[in-house]
Amino acid sequence: MKKYLVLLLWLSGLFFAQAQELTKEKEIDDLIDELFMEDEVINELTASLNKSQFLYISTTYNSDTYFSGRDIGIDQYNITPQITYAHSSGIFASLSGIYYSEFVPKWDVTTATVGFSKNIGANKLFKYSVSYSKYFYANDLNNIYSNTLNLGFGVRNKKRTLGTQLSGSYLFGEEQSFEIASRSFVDFNLLKTKKTSLKFKPQLNIIAGKQTIELARIVSQNGQLITQYSENDVFDLINTQINLPLLFSTNSFDFEAGYNINFPNAIGDESNLKNTGFFNFSVGYLIDL
């Protein structure tokens, strides 16, 4: 479950957008263009709104399931539905869950998030965000993390074609840990009309975090060989992912189809980790309140 939370935080990581003074119609069109450019829609919503509020409903399908890029030997897909509320003041809230095709119970966890995001700087190219997430598990396992505090800071160019984000997450519950993640992207416009757009936006995602590693050593006591165990906390790279999505938007709908490649980094006694990959498909709908 610890590895699951790493993935969950990566999936729900925060991002950024440049704010612009837009008419209502142009505002919504530009917002739709951005919604599926990240794994989380919250900050794009709050960045694009001008004295408005929206609901955004989305569902994401992943063809395979890997935890922090690692294959746990179960062939299964997962589905993540989410509903997000965003206000132009920067306040946002979301409720999401995740369904695994082979787990019991299949509905694994529900996540409630509240937060605030703000564009800063003369040209509004910089952005910070803070949020709190609470996890509600459906199983009876020992889920050591039930809360997360997130802090993110990002920057992008004026043309909104290049950007990067750094974020930190503090996980706590029965135990404590922390993670640092970065996300960088390049945005290519393939088609642009008044009501539709098609974009290709490759991304590089990197996540590192604190892990507890159990070490074993053999010592001799009174002529007998005894194995002694100790635990060490280490901070290390966990996973690197390349995301290759095509993003299509029309009116209040948007769609994403992409392929993702994981490059997990061996930690502790892990060895021979294989690169993994999966397809993702998403659909979303924006409701103007």
GUFIKE-397246 format. One line per 4 residues: number of its first residue (from 1); their letters; for each residue x, y, z of N, C-alpha, C. Coordinates in Angstrom, 3 decimals. Layout:
N
NUM	A	X/Y/Z/X/Y/Z/X/Y/Z ~ ...
//
This chain:
289
1	MKKY	0.827/-1.204/0.000/0.000/0.000/0.000/0.861/1.253/0.000 ~ 2.078/1.137/0.571/2.976/2.291/0.559/3.317/2.672/-0.868 ~ 3.606/1.668/-1.705/3.935/1.954/-3.088/2.720/2.493/-3.820 ~ 1.544/2.015/-3.453/0.336/2.551/-4.063/0.200/4.029/-3.790
5	LVLL	0.482/4.457/-2.582/0.346/5.869/-2.245/1.333/6.719/-3.022 ~ 2.529/6.173/-3.257/3.490/6.903/-4.075/2.894/7.181/-5.438 ~ 2.303/6.148/-6.038/1.677/6.330/-7.340/0.496/7.272/-7.257 ~ -0.311/7.113/-6.223/-1.493/7.961/-6.069/-1.108/9.421/-5.990
9	LWLS	-0.057/9.733/-5.234/0.373/11.119/-5.112/0.901/11.637/-6.433 ~ 1.591/10.730/-7.149/2.081/11.171/-8.451/0.917/11.467/-9.379 ~ -0.126/10.584/-9.314/-1.286/10.806/-10.164/-2.039/12.064/-9.792 ~ -1.983/12.397/-8.487/-2.738/13.568/-8.053/-1.850/14.757/-7.777
13	GLFF	-0.642/14.743/-8.369/0.274/15.833/-8.153/-0.207/17.121/-8.700 ~ 0.156/18.305/-8.160/-0.364/19.611/-8.543/0.480/20.231/-9.655 ~ -0.127/21.135/-10.451/0.591/21.770/-11.532/0.149/23.209/-11.683 ~ 0.392/23.827/-12.864/0.346/25.266/-12.965/-0.150/25.719/-14.325
17	AQAQ	-0.495/27.024/-14.438/-0.923/27.602/-15.707/-0.750/29.101/-15.671 ~ -0.608/29.705/-16.854/-0.516/31.161/-16.939/-1.912/31.757/-16.954 ~ -2.162/32.750/-16.126/-3.470/33.413/-16.078/-3.539/34.479/-17.164 ~ -4.703/34.628/-17.773/-4.900/35.632/-18.802/-6.247/36.301/-18.594
21	ELTK	-6.350/37.529/-19.055/-7.628/38.225/-19.048/-8.371/37.805/-20.313 ~ -9.464/37.050/-20.171/-10.155/36.463/-21.298/-11.636/36.795/-21.251 ~ -12.260/36.826/-22.408/-13.710/36.864/-22.441/-14.223/35.512/-21.989 ~ -15.529/35.438/-21.680/-16.082/34.184/-21.164/-15.876/33.036/-22.144
25	EKEI	-16.183/33.250/-23.415/-16.067/32.179/-24.398/-14.615/31.769/-24.593 ~ -13.738/32.757/-24.739/-12.323/32.453/-24.930/-11.742/31.792/-23.694 ~ -12.186/32.228/-22.538/-11.722/31.671/-21.267/-12.004/30.178/-21.190 ~ -13.227/29.781/-21.529/-13.599/28.374/-21.460/-12.850/27.562/-22.512
29	DDLI	-12.709/28.103/-23.741/-11.991/27.384/-24.787/-10.553/27.099/-24.382 ~ -9.875/28.111/-23.847/-8.492/27.919/-23.430/-8.390/26.937/-22.270 ~ -9.380/26.994/-21.393/-9.368/26.069/-20.263/-9.495/24.628/-20.742 ~ -10.410/24.378/-21.668/-10.588/23.033/-22.196/-9.299/22.528/-22.830
33	DELF	-8.569/23.424/-23.511/-7.313/23.019/-24.131/-6.328/22.468/-23.117 ~ -6.414/22.948/-21.879/-5.412/22.614/-20.877/-5.780/21.431/-19.982 ~ -7.037/21.064/-19.918/-7.498/20.194/-18.830/-6.749/18.877/-18.726 ~ -6.439/18.226/-19.835/-5.798/16.928/-19.754/-4.296/17.000/-19.982
37	MEDE	-3.713/18.170/-19.827/-2.277/18.279/-20.003/-1.513/17.847/-18.772 ~ -2.213/17.608/-17.701/-1.585/17.110/-16.485/-2.475/16.027/-15.911 ~ -1.995/15.354/-14.889/-2.776/14.306/-14.255/-3.833/14.878/-13.329 ~ -3.757/16.135/-13.046/-4.705/16.780/-12.129/-5.183/18.070/-12.776
41	VINE	-6.504/18.334/-12.754/-7.066/19.491/-13.439/-7.207/20.702/-12.545 ~ -7.033/20.568/-11.257/-7.408/21.610/-10.307/-6.726/22.933/-10.599 ~ -5.412/22.937/-10.724/-4.708/24.207/-10.850/-4.955/24.883/-12.187 ~ -5.172/24.110/-13.265/-5.511/24.718/-14.546/-6.866/25.416/-14.459
45	LTAS	-7.783/24.819/-13.751/-9.092/25.444/-13.578/-8.969/26.790/-12.893 ~ -8.314/26.815/-11.735/-8.237/28.046/-10.966/-7.389/29.096/-11.662 ~ -6.439/28.676/-12.498/-5.600/29.634/-13.204/-6.352/30.313/-14.336 ~ -7.303/29.623/-14.934/-7.976/30.128/-16.127/-9.275/30.868/-15.843
49	LNKS	-9.798/30.731/-14.657/-11.088/31.345/-14.362/-10.968/32.840/-14.108 ~ -12.019/33.567/-14.470/-12.079/35.002/-14.236/-13.437/35.309/-13.609 ~ -13.450/35.355/-12.258/-14.684/35.568/-11.504/-15.735/34.527/-11.887 ~ -15.322/33.266/-11.910/-16.212/32.188/-12.294/-15.962/30.973/-11.418
53	QFLY	-16.821/29.973/-11.575/-16.635/28.711/-10.891/-17.122/27.587/-11.795 ~ -16.471/26.434/-11.678/-16.760/25.325/-12.552/-16.764/24.014/-11.785 ~ -17.454/23.032/-12.382/-17.300/21.635/-12.015/-16.667/20.925/-13.200 ~ -15.740/20.033/-12.919/-15.114/19.256/-13.977/-15.207/17.778/-13.601
57	ISTT	-15.832/16.992/-14.473/-16.033/15.568/-14.232/-15.177/14.789/-15.222 ~ -14.374/13.853/-14.735/-13.482/13.113/-15.615/-13.348/11.662/-15.167 ~ -12.948/10.822/-16.116/-12.654/9.415/-15.849/-11.423/9.022/-16.651 ~ -10.488/8.327/-15.997/-9.259/7.883/-16.638/-9.149/6.365/-16.563
61	YNSD	-8.802/5.747/-17.689/-8.577/4.303/-17.769/-7.108/4.048/-18.062 ~ -6.462/3.211/-17.252/-5.085/2.781/-17.479/-5.082/1.292/-17.800 ~ -4.448/0.906/-18.899/-4.519/-0.470/-19.379/-3.804/-1.462/-18.472 ~ -2.792/-1.014/-17.741/-2.056/-1.855/-16.801/-1.810/-1.070/-15.523
65	TYFS	-1.498/-1.793/-14.449/-1.293/-1.161/-13.150/0.111/-1.448/-12.644 ~ 0.862/-0.385/-12.384/2.203/-0.501/-11.808/2.300/0.453/-10.632 ~ 2.985/0.026/-9.588/3.115/0.832/-8.387/4.518/1.410/-8.330 ~ 4.607/2.735/-8.446/5.897/3.415/-8.553/6.702/2.849/-9.713
69	GRDI	6.005/2.475/-10.786/6.656/1.926/-11.967/6.984/0.460/-11.878 ~ 6.676/-0.186/-10.740/7.069/-1.568/-10.502/5.923/-2.538/-10.805 ~ 6.289/-3.668/-11.406/5.335/-4.724/-11.705/5.216/-5.634/-10.490 ~ 4.001/-5.763/-9.924/3.805/-6.610/-8.749/3.265/-7.985/-9.127
73	GIDQ	3.244/-8.291/-10.424/2.857/-9.619/-10.864/1.372/-9.835/-11.039 ~ 0.585/-8.775/-11.024/-0.863/-8.883/-11.226/-1.231/-8.120/-12.492 ~ -1.816/-8.821/-13.446/-2.232/-8.204/-14.703/-3.622/-7.611/-14.510 ~ -3.717/-6.289/-14.410/-5.007/-5.661/-14.156/-5.013/-4.229/-14.681
77	YNIT	-6.210/-3.764/-15.017/-6.385/-2.369/-15.390/-6.939/-1.615/-14.194 ~ -6.942/-0.289/-14.276/-7.556/0.516/-13.226/-8.301/1.690/-13.841 ~ -9.320/2.155/-13.129/-10.153/3.278/-13.566/-10.230/4.291/-12.435 ~ -10.046/5.567/-12.771/-10.067/6.629/-11.766/-11.098/7.689/-12.135
81	PQIT	-12.268/7.695/-11.522/-13.229/8.789/-11.707/-12.913/9.943/-10.755 ~ -13.244/11.153/-11.179/-12.969/12.318/-10.328/-13.942/13.446/-10.639 ~ -14.340/14.173/-9.605/-15.124/15.397/-9.766/-14.395/16.515/-9.039 ~ -14.234/17.644/-9.722/-13.448/18.759/-9.194/-14.260/20.044/-9.239
85	YAHS	-14.220/20.804/-8.166/-14.810/22.145/-8.110/-13.670/23.152/-8.039 ~ -13.760/24.216/-8.833/-12.733/25.255/-8.820/-13.376/26.627/-8.898 ~ -12.828/27.565/-8.133/-13.309/28.946/-8.101/-12.174/29.868/-8.523 ~ -12.535/31.002/-9.149/-11.520/31.935/-9.638/-10.675/32.529/-8.522
89	SGIF	-11.134/32.462/-7.282/-10.345/32.965/-6.150/-9.120/32.102/-5.884 ~ -9.094/30.891/-6.451/-7.986/29.972/-6.231/-8.349/28.781/-5.375 ~ -9.533/28.801/-4.773/-9.972/27.688/-3.930/-10.434/26.526/-4.815 ~ -10.054/25.313/-4.443/-10.506/24.143/-5.182/-10.766/22.982/-4.224
93	ASLS	-11.549/22.025/-4.703/-11.834/20.811/-3.942/-12.123/19.695/-4.935 ~ -11.763/18.480/-4.572/-12.016/17.352/-5.462/-12.296/16.090/-4.667 ~ -12.991/15.178/-5.325/-13.274/13.862/-4.764/-12.991/12.841/-5.862 ~ -12.137/11.869/-5.557/-11.763/10.878/-6.560/-11.639/9.508/-5.913
97	GIYY	-11.587/8.487/-6.750/-11.406/7.128/-6.266/-10.665/6.315/-7.299 ~ -10.312/5.084/-6.944/-9.624/4.229/-7.898/-10.153/2.806/-7.797 ~ -10.428/2.232/-8.978/-10.977/0.884/-9.109/-9.930/0.003/-9.767 ~ -9.616/-1.140/-9.140/-8.679/-2.116/-9.697/-9.449/-3.367/-10.115
101	SEFV	-9.170/-3.860/-11.303/-9.951/-4.971/-11.849/-9.750/-6.280/-11.100 ~ -8.599/-6.481/-10.444/-8.310/-7.768/-9.813/-8.174/-7.702/-8.297 ~ -8.209/-6.540/-7.694/-8.089/-6.446/-6.238/-9.416/-6.799/-5.563 ~ -9.329/-7.166/-4.299/-10.515/-7.395/-3.466/-10.348/-6.596/-2.177
105	PKWD	-11.201/-5.602/-1.925/-12.279/-5.130/-2.812/-11.721/-4.384/-4.016 ~ -12.497/-4.338/-5.071/-12.031/-3.698/-6.300/-11.911/-2.178/-6.144 ~ -12.831/-1.580/-5.383/-12.717/-0.143/-5.096/-11.746/0.016/-3.938 ~ -10.575/0.588/-4.200/-9.487/0.552/-3.226/-9.492/1.724/-2.254
109	VTTA	-9.604/2.937/-2.767/-9.483/4.106/-1.905/-10.254/5.272/-2.506 ~ -10.810/6.109/-1.642/-11.446/7.366/-2.033/-10.623/8.503/-1.455 ~ -10.357/9.519/-2.265/-9.506/10.632/-1.855/-10.276/11.943/-1.910 ~ -10.273/12.680/-0.807/-10.874/14.015/-0.744/-9.755/15.042/-0.613
113	TVGF	-9.789/16.076/-1.444/-8.724/17.083/-1.474/-9.316/18.483/-1.424 ~ -8.706/19.369/-0.651/-9.034/20.793/-0.652/-7.725/21.568/-0.751 ~ -7.774/22.749/-1.388/-6.536/23.499/-1.516/-6.736/24.882/-2.090 ~ -5.593/25.517/-2.371/-5.574/26.885/-2.890/-4.385/27.016/-3.827
117	SKNI	-4.587/27.739/-4.949/-3.495/27.978/-5.893/-3.544/29.419/-6.374 ~ -2.383/29.959/-6.751/-2.291/31.382/-7.094/-1.175/31.609/-8.100 ~ -1.468/32.405/-9.143/-0.434/32.859/-10.063/0.232/34.104/-9.508 ~ 1.540/34.209/-9.670/2.288/35.350/-9.160/3.272/35.833/-10.215
121	GANK	3.847/37.017/-9.997/4.796/37.596/-10.928/4.127/38.578/-11.866 ~ 4.949/39.412/-12.512/4.425/40.464/-13.377/3.592/39.903/-14.524 ~ 4.042/38.799/-15.123/3.332/38.199/-16.243/2.554/36.947/-15.856 ~ 2.425/36.717/-14.556/1.681/35.557/-14.049/2.228/34.243/-14.599
125	LFKY	3.544/34.165/-14.746/4.161/32.954/-15.265/4.531/31.969/-14.165 ~ 4.516/32.436/-12.929/4.853/31.576/-11.795/3.579/31.229/-11.034 ~ 3.593/30.071/-10.395/2.412/29.657/-9.657/2.801/28.803/-8.464 ~ 2.078/29.011/-7.351/2.246/28.134/-6.199/0.891/27.545/-5.831
129	SVSY	0.921/26.414/-5.158/-0.318/25.775/-4.719/-0.061/24.997/-3.442 ~ -1.068/24.948/-2.590/-1.013/24.156/-1.360/-2.313/23.363/-1.274 ~ -2.228/22.144/-0.747/-3.429/21.325/-0.638/-3.277/20.282/0.456 ~ -4.425/19.774/0.892/-4.472/18.690/1.873/-5.367/17.589/1.322
133	SKYF	-4.922/16.334/1.442/-5.695/15.192/0.971/-5.906/14.195/2.100 ~ -7.102/13.631/2.133/-7.456/12.604/3.104/-7.859/11.349/2.344 ~ -7.316/10.180/2.775/-7.591/8.915/2.106/-8.544/8.057/2.938 ~ -9.542/7.497/2.265/-10.510/6.612/2.912/-10.418/5.246/2.228
137	YAND	-9.830/4.285/2.929/-9.559/2.977/2.342/-10.746/2.035/2.493 ~ -10.934/1.184/1.474/-12.017/0.211/1.500/-11.590/-1.115/2.114 ~ -10.276/-1.347/2.248/-9.811/-2.622/2.792/-9.492/-2.489/4.275 ~ -9.148/-3.618/4.882/-8.830/-3.651/6.308/-7.336/-3.801/6.554
141	LNNI	-6.522/-3.513/5.557/-5.082/-3.667/5.693/-4.504/-2.543/6.533 ~ -3.227/-2.691/6.869/-2.536/-1.682/7.666/-2.079/-0.557/6.744 ~ -2.941/0.415/6.511/-2.630/1.536/5.624/-1.933/2.623/6.433 ~ -0.609/2.703/6.292/0.190/3.520/7.204/0.074/5.011/6.921
145	YSNT	-0.370/5.402/5.721/-0.526/6.820/5.404/-1.994/7.112/5.116 ~ -2.564/8.059/5.809/-3.971/8.414/5.591/-4.161/9.895/5.273 ~ -3.076/10.684/5.296/-3.157/12.123/5.034/-1.931/12.562/4.239 ~ -2.108/13.640/3.479/-0.991/14.222/2.739/-1.132/15.737/2.682
149	LNLG	-0.036/16.437/2.939/0.073/17.871/2.702/0.975/18.082/1.496 ~ 0.516/18.889/0.532/1.267/19.111/-0.700/1.578/20.594/-0.887 ~ 2.768/20.879/-1.374/3.185/22.230/-1.733/3.841/22.166/-3.100 ~ 3.343/22.984/-4.047/3.886/22.972/-5.392/4.260/24.359/-5.871
153	FGVR	5.269/24.414/-6.744/5.694/25.677/-7.360/6.071/25.389/-8.803 ~ 5.536/26.197/-9.744/5.792/25.954/-11.153/6.031/27.223/-11.939 ~ 6.547/27.051/-13.149/6.812/28.171/-14.052/6.644/27.675/-15.482 ~ 6.169/28.560/-16.358/6.083/28.237/-17.774/6.358/29.496/-18.579
157	NKKR	6.649/29.328/-19.876/6.954/30.480/-20.715/5.671/31.182/-21.150 ~ 5.821/32.358/-21.769/4.659/33.160/-22.143/3.780/32.463/-23.178 ~ 4.394/31.668/-24.055/3.624/30.980/-25.082/2.946/29.714/-24.565 ~ 3.217/29.335/-23.319/2.607/28.161/-22.685/2.994/26.877/-23.398
161	TLGT	4.208/26.866/-23.948/4.691/25.685/-24.664/5.772/24.933/-23.903 ~ 6.337/25.546/-22.871/7.352/24.911/-22.036/7.018/25.188/-20.580 ~ 7.234/24.220/-19.731/6.970/24.446/-18.315/7.553/23.358/-17.449 ~ 7.688/23.667/-16.183/8.153/22.676/-15.218/7.533/22.955/-13.861
165	QLSG	7.439/21.945/-13.050/6.838/22.038/-11.719/7.653/21.231/-10.726 ~ 7.820/21.783/-9.540/8.410/21.069/-8.415/7.368/20.996/-7.309 ~ 7.232/19.850/-6.682/6.257/19.703/-5.605/6.821/18.816/-4.510 ~ 6.391/19.091/-3.300/6.780/18.292/-2.148/5.546/17.794/-1.428
169	SYLF	5.591/16.562/-0.939/4.453/15.948/-0.253/4.901/15.368/1.077 ~ 4.162/15.693/2.125/4.393/15.129/3.455/3.270/14.160/3.756 ~ 3.595/12.887/3.894/2.618/11.838/4.153/2.631/11.511/5.634 ~ 1.449/11.370/6.211/1.418/11.042/7.628/0.152/10.265/7.964
173	GEEQ	0.210/9.585/9.074/-0.848/8.717/9.570/-0.248/7.876/10.674 ~ -0.207/6.569/10.504/0.473/5.719/11.466/1.986/5.887/11.373 ~ 2.476/6.242/10.182/3.885/6.541/9.978/3.994/7.837/9.191 ~ 5.225/8.308/8.985/5.466/9.558/8.282/6.494/9.344/7.176
177	SFEI	6.363/10.109/6.114/7.333/10.071/5.034/7.203/11.362/4.234 ~ 8.077/11.566/3.263/7.974/12.729/2.393/8.479/12.359/1.009 ~ 8.015/13.109/0.008/8.379/12.874/-1.382/8.606/14.202/-2.089 ~ 9.447/14.177/-3.094/9.688/15.327/-3.960/9.496/14.869/-5.400
181	ASRS	8.753/15.643/-6.183/8.479/15.266/-7.568/8.698/16.460/-8.484 ~ 9.059/16.177/-9.723/9.170/17.215/-10.748/8.451/16.745/-12.001 ~ 7.884/17.698/-12.720/7.205/17.413/-13.979/7.565/18.500/-14.967 ~ 8.044/18.113/-16.140/8.401/19.062/-17.191/7.694/18.655/-18.482
185	FVDF	7.319/19.649/-19.300/6.574/19.337/-20.513/6.973/20.245/-21.664 ~ 6.689/19.767/-22.880/6.774/20.539/-24.117/5.431/20.381/-24.813 ~ 4.880/21.488/-25.313/3.526/21.499/-25.867/3.579/21.809/-27.360 ~ 3.055/20.888/-28.195/3.020/21.074/-29.643/1.565/21.175/-30.097
189	NLLK	1.205/22.296/-30.732/-0.134/22.476/-31.286/-0.200/21.830/-32.667 ~ -1.040/20.814/-32.818/-1.198/20.141/-34.102/-2.377/20.679/-34.892 ~ -3.419/21.133/-34.190/-4.617/21.667/-34.832/-5.287/22.639/-33.885 ~ -5.729/23.796/-34.411/-6.383/24.788/-33.566/-7.450/25.514/-34.367
193	TKKT	-8.711/25.382/-33.929/-9.806/26.156/-34.491/-10.523/26.847/-33.340 ~ -11.651/27.500/-33.644/-12.354/28.249/-32.609/-12.866/27.346/-31.496 ~ -13.321/26.131/-31.848/-13.947/25.264/-30.853/-13.227/23.941/-30.627 ~ -12.194/23.659/-31.406/-11.492/22.389/-31.248/-9.987/22.610/-31.232
197	SLKF	-9.274/21.664/-30.654/-7.816/21.699/-30.675/-7.283/20.282/-30.549 ~ -6.112/20.062/-31.113/-5.404/18.792/-31.004/-3.957/19.100/-30.675 ~ -3.466/18.515/-29.586/-2.115/18.802/-29.120/-1.368/17.514/-28.776 ~ -0.059/17.601/-28.889/0.831/16.538/-28.429/1.722/17.138/-27.354
201	KPQL	1.703/16.543/-26.178/2.411/17.137/-25.053/3.221/16.095/-24.277 ~ 4.430/15.786/-24.731/5.282/14.853/-23.984/5.701/15.450/-22.647 ~ 5.792/14.585/-21.632/6.145/15.017/-20.291/7.178/14.082/-19.685 ~ 8.003/14.641/-18.824/8.976/13.873/-18.054/8.654/14.059/-16.582
205	NIIA	8.357/12.963/-15.893/8.002/12.997/-14.479/9.044/12.233/-13.667 ~ 9.525/12.851/-12.600/10.530/12.236/-11.736/10.049/12.334/-10.300 ~ 10.154/11.229/-9.552/9.747/11.246/-8.151/10.793/10.563/-7.290 ~ 11.097/11.210/-6.163/12.020/10.656/-5.167/11.349/10.742/-3.809
209	GKQT	11.742/9.870/-2.894/11.104/9.881/-1.590/11.885/9.115/-0.555 ~ 11.409/9.233/0.680/12.031/8.511/1.787/11.470/7.105/1.852 ~ 12.365/6.134/1.940/11.984/4.737/2.039/12.683/4.107/3.238 ~ 12.021/3.167/3.883/12.622/2.418/4.980/13.130/1.086/4.447
213	IELA	14.431/0.848/4.592/15.064/-0.360/4.067/15.502/-1.237/5.223 ~ 15.176/-2.512/5.139/15.590/-3.467/6.164/16.919/-4.094/5.756 ~ 17.920/-3.971/6.627/19.250/-4.513/6.371/19.488/-5.718/7.263 ~ 20.180/-6.719/6.726/20.487/-7.930/7.492/21.992/-8.158/7.504
217	RIVS	22.511/-8.607/8.642/23.921/-8.969/8.740/24.049/-10.197/9.633 ~ 25.054/-10.997/9.342/25.289/-12.226/10.095/26.444/-11.998/11.061 ~ 26.218/-12.263/12.340/27.238/-12.091/13.373/27.381/-13.399/14.141 ~ 28.502/-13.538/14.807/28.776/-14.737/15.597/28.611/-14.421/17.076
221	QNGQ	27.758/-15.170/17.740/27.558/-15.023/19.176/27.676/-16.393/19.838 ~ 28.666/-16.510/20.713/28.905/-17.770/21.424/29.075/-18.939/20.463 ~ 29.767/-18.646/19.358/30.042/-19.703/18.397/28.914/-20.000/17.440 ~ 27.799/-19.282/17.533/26.674/-19.499/16.640/26.485/-18.294/15.724
225	LITQ	26.145/-18.593/14.468/25.881/-17.526/13.507/24.432/-17.071/13.636 ~ 24.256/-15.778/13.871/22.927/-15.203/14.079/22.718/-14.061/13.086 ~ 21.527/-14.004/12.505/21.187/-12.914/11.590/20.525/-11.788/12.366 ~ 21.105/-10.606/12.272/20.541/-9.431/12.923/19.967/-8.492/11.864
229	YSEN	18.808/-7.919/12.177/18.136/-7.034/11.236/18.092/-5.612/11.791 ~ 18.224/-4.641/10.890/18.104/-3.235/11.275/17.413/-2.487/10.147 ~ 16.772/-1.369/10.484/16.069/-0.560/9.495/16.749/0.791/9.337 ~ 16.958/1.193/8.082/17.549/2.487/7.773/16.604/3.273/6.873
233	DVFD	16.464/4.558/7.139/15.691/5.443/6.276/16.616/6.064/5.245 ~ 16.252/5.921/3.971/17.061/6.484/2.897/16.170/7.338/2.007 ~ 16.760/8.354/1.388/16.059/9.182/0.410/16.675/8.888/-0.945 ~ 15.847/8.459/-1.895/16.394/8.009/-3.172/15.378/8.228/-4.283
237	LINT	15.879/8.175/-5.521/15.015/8.215/-6.692/14.126/6.975/-6.701 ~ 12.832/7.163/-6.931/11.888/6.048/-6.940/11.523/5.640/-8.363 ~ 11.136/6.622/-9.191/10.687/6.284/-10.540/10.818/7.489/-11.456 ~ 11.110/7.207/-12.717/11.096/8.211/-13.781/10.101/7.742/-14.832
241	QINL	9.241/8.653/-15.272/8.226/8.272/-16.253/8.197/9.256/-17.410 ~ 8.054/8.719/-18.613/7.826/9.516/-19.817/6.380/9.304/-20.247 ~ 5.660/10.401/-20.423/4.254/10.357/-20.813/4.110/10.975/-22.195 ~ 3.452/10.266/-23.126/3.306/10.718/-24.511/1.818/10.775/-24.855
245	PLLF	1.140/11.902/-24.551/-0.308/11.989/-24.776/-0.700/12.829/-25.992 ~ -1.776/12.408/-26.648/-2.486/13.230/-27.618/-3.731/13.768/-26.930 ~ -3.979/15.086/-27.071/-5.062/15.746/-26.351/-5.999/16.418/-27.349 ~ -7.254/16.010/-27.328/-8.246/16.580/-28.234/-9.355/17.224/-27.423
249	STNS	-9.693/18.479/-27.744/-10.741/19.216/-27.037/-11.749/19.763/-28.035 ~ -13.023/19.676/-27.670/-14.079/20.247/-28.492/-15.223/20.688/-27.597 ~ -15.608/21.958/-27.712/-16.632/22.542/-26.851/-16.278/22.284/-25.387 ~ -17.159/21.651/-24.621/-16.885/21.408/-23.203/-16.334/20.009/-22.930
253	FDFE	-16.059/19.246/-23.978/-15.500/17.907/-23.828/-14.013/17.916/-24.155 ~ -13.277/17.030/-23.499/-11.909/16.788/-23.921/-11.556/15.326/-23.720 ~ -10.594/14.878/-24.529/-10.211/13.476/-24.574/-8.689/13.379/-24.615 ~ -8.178/12.330/-24.007/-6.737/12.085/-24.034/-6.476/10.612/-24.304
257	AGYN	-5.491/10.344/-25.160/-4.996/8.991/-25.385/-3.479/9.063/-25.355 ~ -2.858/8.215/-24.559/-1.416/8.316/-24.415/-0.757/6.995/-24.073 ~ 0.572/7.020/-24.126/1.371/5.866/-23.713/2.393/6.344/-22.702 ~ 2.612/5.530/-21.671/3.492/5.889/-20.566/4.569/4.828/-20.388
261	INFP	5.806/5.270/-20.159/6.932/4.362/-19.947/7.549/4.668/-18.591 ~ 7.672/3.643/-17.734/8.277/3.779/-16.410/9.700/3.243/-16.408 ~ 10.569/3.960/-15.684/11.946/3.526/-15.467/12.189/3.492/-13.959 ~ 11.735/2.427/-13.272/11.882/2.379/-11.812/13.333/2.223/-11.389
265	NAIG	13.677/2.871/-10.282/15.034/2.795/-9.738/15.063/1.817/-8.569 ~ 16.001/0.871/-8.596/16.108/-0.136/-7.542/16.502/0.513/-6.223 ~ 15.780/0.156/-5.161/16.029/0.684/-3.823/16.229/-0.490/-2.874 ~ 17.230/-0.403/-2.003/17.469/-1.464/-1.028/17.881/-2.749/-1.708
269	DESN	17.162/-3.843/-1.425/17.519/-5.145/-1.981/16.801/-5.438/-3.293 ~ 16.142/-4.444/-3.885/15.520/-4.647/-5.190/16.597/-4.858/-6.245 ~ 16.297/-5.683/-7.234/17.248/-5.929/-8.318/16.489/-6.333/-9.570 ~ 17.129/-6.120/-10.709/16.576/-6.532/-12.003/15.174/-5.975/-12.252
273	LKNT	14.969/-4.727/-11.873/13.682/-4.099/-12.166/13.560/-3.840/-13.664 ~ 12.428/-4.214/-14.232/12.200/-4.020/-15.652/11.423/-2.729/-15.899 ~ 11.713/-2.104/-17.034/10.908/-0.963/-17.446/9.492/-1.441/-17.759 ~ 8.511/-0.610/-17.472/7.115/-0.983/-17.690/6.414/0.083/-18.517
277	GFFN	5.322/-0.286/-19.146/4.577/0.668/-19.953/3.095/0.353/-19.973 ~ 2.285/1.370/-20.219/0.837/1.178/-20.280/0.200/2.306/-21.079 ~ -1.002/2.021/-21.602/-1.793/3.018/-22.306/-2.779/3.667/-21.337 ~ -3.089/4.931/-21.588/-4.115/5.610/-20.797/-5.102/6.318/-21.720
281	FSVG	-6.377/6.303/-21.313/-7.447/6.976/-22.047/-8.288/7.755/-21.046 ~ -8.619/9.001/-21.383/-9.369/9.853/-20.466/-10.446/10.620/-21.215 ~ -11.537/10.909/-20.501/-12.589/11.764/-21.030/-13.044/12.685/-19.910 ~ -13.314/13.941/-20.252/-13.734/14.904/-19.248/-14.783/15.857/-19.787
285	YLID	-15.560/16.436/-18.870/-16.609/17.381/-19.255/-16.631/18.531/-18.261 ~ -16.676/19.759/-18.794/-16.642/20.974/-17.990/-18.044/21.566/-17.860 ~ -18.448/21.873/-16.633/-19.764/22.461/-16.359/-19.570/23.858/-15.783 ~ -20.069/24.864/-16.475/-19.971/26.247/-16.020/-21.075/26.517/-15.005
289	L	-20.686/26.883/-13.787/-21.663/27.191/-12.750/-22.025/28.673/-12.740
//
